[in-house]
Structures are given as C-alpha cells and as structure tokens.
Amino acid sequence: MRQSLGTSRRRLVLHFERDRPRILVVDDDPMVPDIVTTRLSLAGCTTYSARDGLAAVERIREVRPVAMVLDINMPGLDGFGVLKHMKITGSIRSIATLELC
C-alpha cells in the first residue's frame, strides 16, 4: 500500500512539473540567475540556469524551455552566439527569448 502511494505521489509531481512552463536563465553573473529563478519559481515556473553560452546550448537541448532570459555580454560564447545556434538548429522558433544587456 505504501509503495503504491509513493508511486502515486511521484506521478503527481512529475505531472505537475510537466505542466509548469520551463524557463532557462543564462547569465555569467551568479546573482542574476538566483534572483530571476527565485521569482519565476514563485510564479509557478520550472527554472533552469546556465552560466555561459556553451552551457546554455546544452541546457536548451536537455530541457527544451518555452522561454529564456539571456545575457548578451558573456565571455566565450555570448548571447548572440547562443541566438545564432538557436537559429541554425531551429529552436529559435519555439523559445521566447528576453535578451539582457
């Protein structure tokens, strides 16, 4: 009985997580993702973060976010590079993006 109850809870949590909007926050300043993800989580979103462009590209593939908050000025692969990658892969059509300068 307990096992089935635990399984039901897991299914409920997984179902709830699937129904929440997935938002990716990308910024090399650690304070920005912390603040933004906290606010978005309180608003009912499932949040993910990345600290640079390369990590953002990987997270886009992993979580398939519906929206992204993207810092443009980052070392290495910057926000423009991430957007270029999204255009090449076609993900730019399915992810709403807010760019931060």
N, C-alpha and C positions, 0 to 999 in steps of 0.2 A: 504494500500500500504506500509506504513512504517513497519508494523508488518511483512509482508512477506519479506521485505528487511532485517530486523533484523534477521529473521529466516534463511534467505539465508546466511548471514554473519556467524551466529553461525555454520551452517552446514559446511561452508568452513573452519572455524577454526578447528572444530572437525576433518574434513577430513585431514587437514594439520597435526594436532597433531598425528593422527593415522599413517601417513606415515613417520614420523620422528623416527629415532632409539631411543629407550628408554634405558637410561644408568643409573644405580644405583651406587652411590659413597658412600662408607662406610668407615668412619674414626672417631675416637674419638677426634681428633684434629680438632676444628672447622675451622681452616684456610684451611686445605686440601680440604674438600668438596667445600668451597667457591671458591677457585682458579680453581679446576678441573671442577666444574659445569659451571662456567662462560666461560671457554674455550670451553667446549663441546657444550654449548648453542650457542656460536658464530659460531661453526662449523655445526650447524643445528640439533643438537640432543635435545631430550626432556630429561631433567635430573631430578633425584630424589636423595635424600640423606638420610642417616641414621647415627646416632652417635654411635651405638653399634650393636653387633651381633644379639640380640633379635629383635631390630627394623629392621635390615636388613632382617631377616627371614620373618617378617610381610610384609615388602615392596616388597619382591620377590613375595609373594602371591598376593599382591594387583595390582602391575603394570606389572608383567611379563616382566622384562627387557630383552633385547637381549644381553647386556653386563654389566659387573660390575667391578668397581675398588674397591678392597677390602684390607683394612688394616689387617694384620695378628695379630699384637700385640695390642689387645684391652682388657680392663678389662671385666670381666664377660665372656660372650660367645665370644671367639676370632674368628679370621678369619678362623682358622682350624675347629672350631665348626660349623661355617656357611657352609663351604665346605662339612663337614660331613652331615649336614642336607640336603644340596642340593643333595648329593649322595643318601641318603635314599629316598628322595622324587622324584628323577629322574630329577630334574630341572638342574642338573649339565650338562646334555647332551645338553641343549638348551640355556645355558647362557655362553658366552665367558667371562672369568674371568682373570683380571690382579691383582696379589697379590702384595701388598706393604709391605715392612718390616720396 
